Amino acid sequence: MWTERVRTAALRHRVAVGVVWLLVLLLGGAVAVLGLGRLDQSFTASDGPGHRANRAIQERYGNGAAVAPLVAVVTWPAARDAQAFADALERAAGPGARTVSHAATGDEGFLGTDGRTEYALVYPAAGKPDLAGLTAVEEAAVTLRTGLRSALPGARVEVTGVLPLQHDSALAGPGAVALAAKAVCAVGLLLVLVLVFRSPLGVLAPLLLAAVTSVGALVLVEAVAGFTEISFVVVYLVPVTALVVAVHRRARPPGAAAARAAVTGGAAGAAACAVLALFPAPFLRSVGVAGLAVCAVGTAAALTLGPVLGPALGPRVVPRVVPKPVQSNRVLSAPLPAVGLALLVLLTGAATQLRVGNPEARALVASGPARDGLDRLTAAGVPSGVLNPLEVLVAEGADAAAVAVRAARVPGVLLAAAPADWRRSGSALVVVVPEAEPMTAAGAGTVTALRSALAGTGALVGGSGVVDRDLVDGVYGLLPYAVPSAALAAFGVLARRSGRGPAARAVLAGLLAAGAAAGALVVLWQWGPAGTGAVTGWVPLVVGTFAFCVSLERSAGGPGRAGIVAAGAGALAVLAVGIGPQVELALLVSGFAAGAVVDALAAVPAWPHPRVHPDWSRPRGIIPSSIDDRDHRPDRSRHGT
């Protein structure tokens, strides 16, 4: 058996193996940190019509496009002074910024219903759809707020927008309750690992395996990013998957069977992720490449470093031989698999109601300067759709004013205007402000209706309001093809090792785990008290890939408590790190925790598991004995047999 030969060679050369993996951890860690800049940080869906429009706008105007503008809100104590507001905007926004307001257009859509409030859209000069550009916009918000308050001392001035709301959420920090919850989860994680691995020193083994897997996988992903677009979201996927898989593998009884299970689970996950990496959508390609790297590096670490860590850090947990349960216990435990399966199916059904996109503005942060501006807007009767306006790029020779008139007639559009100074290289921009936010059904309908109304004019519809629509059309539109293809690839690997029936059950369990994790996001966030209205578009993709891979790993190991242990450890780990007020991070963290927990439902002993065969070349049903396998059989000699 080749896995046994690899393990034997690793033990024979344990010092060399340890040095190699130590270099991977140290040097690879430095390389991984330096290579993060290779990853695409835009969080946008490439190749869609909105992306093409935004790219053209960014090239000609240098700002706006996929980056939502700042929204300056002023409430006058008595009569409005529109010109004073416009003059203050020009000075505070700085050179190179684009602004549009009531004074520039005469459109009453910029006015509140109270007669004293008005707002303006401000696109700072710096602001590309990457992390550095978004930081520049957040800094511009502070400068704009300070400048307007200084220029208009008699008025109430606020600055809000999608990015300032997200920024205030990140600055809020966890409160006392959240800090206590983080501490409880961290302590719980350590307790679970110590109890399972029997000693504090034994806890280091899965953590070291997870660390070297994460570093090695990130280095591979960044190497691939040198010649194709890989999204920054893999930074979240890699370490969490590596940790849960490492706990899975270390919680199994040591020996040849554990090595074969690691190869089976890793090969099945790698095959599925490799298929995802072949699809043209950057987000699918990114999670596919990352999952493939984790499975490959993790399996190599399990076969070589895993046996070396056993003698060094203490034995892995070896389950005791449990006597056959009596009939009463069997009766009590019989409903558990059915209940778990029913919950998985119900959550998977909830996933069909998933609405992808940035969470609604009101759910991003509860308080802060940006929330004050949002509250001022809504109190004045201005809809929150103004935070995500659309920008229409009008080609050279076309009448921008006529395009604005046509856009203003679209249902769901609050206003459309063609500012005179928004012209570059013969082209012009028209700003279209929707009433509803783009992640809502009404907002998505407005985008679709606007594109239909402007069809044939040569105009391109871009702006921050189309990013979510591109994600739905360009990425989620491929899932009906990507998911079955990945499932078939995993099935092919498992069927060769365990037979078609067990392989089908394992793949089905993985699909249910992925769907149930997405459904949990719907229940917790869209329908729950937070009421986000939508789930950040890339989060279900990352969470679903994680849940599917760890489910295959669990299935490959057969019945046992390793799946439950790994689920608990993974859930506690991500909660200890991510509990806090930042909504998008909380979405991701809760998704990872849900993915780990729902897979534990399938780890109930009565749930069918595939049999793992010892070697690729050996016929199914023949399981040879080995020294490792014999070492962990019950000792019958002490019973006189």
Sequence and secondary structure as in RCSB ss.txt:
>XXXX:A:sequence
MWTERVRTAALRHRVAVGVVWLLVLLLGGAVAVLGLGRLDQSFTASDGPGHRANRAIQERYGNGAAVAPLVAVVT
WPAARDAQAFADALERAAGPGARTVSHAATGDEGFLGTDGRTEYALVYPAAGKPDLAGLTAVEEAAVTLRTGLRS
ALPGARVEVTGVLPLQHDSALAGPGAVALAAKAVCAVGLLLVLVLVFRSPLGVLAPLLLAAVTSVGALVLVEAVA
GFTEISFVVVYLVPVTALVVAVHRRARPPGAAAARAAVTGGAAGAAACAVLALFPAPFLRSVGVAGLAVCAVGTA
AALTLGPVLGPALGPRVVPRVVPKPVQSNRVLSAPLPAVGLALLVLLTGAATQLRVGNPEARALVASGPARDGLD
RLTAAGVPSGVLNPLEVLVAEGADAAAVAVRAARVPGVLLAAAPADWRRSGSALVVVVPEAEPMTAAGAGTVTAL
RSALAGTGALVGGSGVVDRDLVDGVYGLLPYAVPSAALAAFGVLARRSGRGPAARAVLAGLLAAGAAAGALVVLW
QWGPAGTGAVTGWVPLVVGTFAFCVSLERSAGGPGRAGIVAAGAGALAVLAVGIGPQVELALLVSGFAAGAVVDA
LAAVPAWPHPRVHPDWSRPRGIIPSSIDDRDHRPDRSRHGT
>XXXX:A:secstr
 HHHHHHHHHHHTHHHHHHHHHHHHHHHHHHHHHGGGGSB     TTSHHHHHHHHHHHHHSS TTS  EEEEEE
 SSS  HHHHHHHHHHHH TT EEE HHHH  GGGB TTSSEEEEEEE S   SSHHHHHHHHHHHHHHHHHHHH
H TTSEEEEE HHHHHHHHHHH   HHHHHHHHHHHHHHHHHHHHHHSSTTTTHHHHHHHHHHHHHHHHHHHHHT
TTS  BTTHHHHHHHHHHHHHHHHHTS  SHHHHHHHHHHHHHHHHHHHHHHTSSSHHHHHHHHHHHHHHHHHHH
HHHHHHHHHHHHH             HHHHHHHTHHHHHHHHHHHHHHHHHTT  BSS  GGGT SSSHHHHHHH
HHHHTT  GGGGS EEEEE TTS HHHHHHHHHTSTTEEEEE  TT EETTEEEEEEEESS TTSHHHHHHHHHH
HHHTTTTT EEEEGGGHHHHHHHHTGGGHHHHHHHHHHHHHHHHHHHH HHHHHHHHHHHHHHHHHHHHHHIIII
ISSTT  SSB TTHHHHHHHHHHHHHHHHHHH SSSHHHHHHHHHHHHHHHHH SS HHHHHHHHHHHHHHHHHH
HTTSTTS      S TTS TT     HHHHHTS   GGGT 
